């Protein structure tokens, strides 16, 4: 991240230059992994490297974000058990930290469990957010 040193020290909660450089590298890796033009395999590798750095530097919320995005990537590849594992880990951290992302991660876990069991998807949230899309999907399901 291109921020002044004193801001990085406050955000990263450290004055250690090596730790700041590591966290900067992890942010770059995470952003690379999330970029739409990055291939899935490259995205997974990049986010796994970022996750390792965030874990090593005790940045739990950032680790949870990595797990959330890894869950998304594995879901797109229909690797449901792996996806569920990452979403569950993200849920646990977000919930423990009081971050509202736990709601989305929890919904992902629930939907993946339904998919694994071969159950019909729960479209009730979509009904609230986008009623016309809900009506179209409900007819297909």
Secondary structure, 3 states (H helix, E strand, C coil): CCCCHHHHHHHHCCCCHHHHHHHHHHHHHHHHHHCCCCCHHHHHHHHHHHHHHHHHCCCHHHHHHHHHHHHHHHHHCCCHHHHHHHHHHHHHHHHHHCCCHHHHHHHHHHHHHHHHHCCCCCCHHHHHHCHHHHHHHHHHC
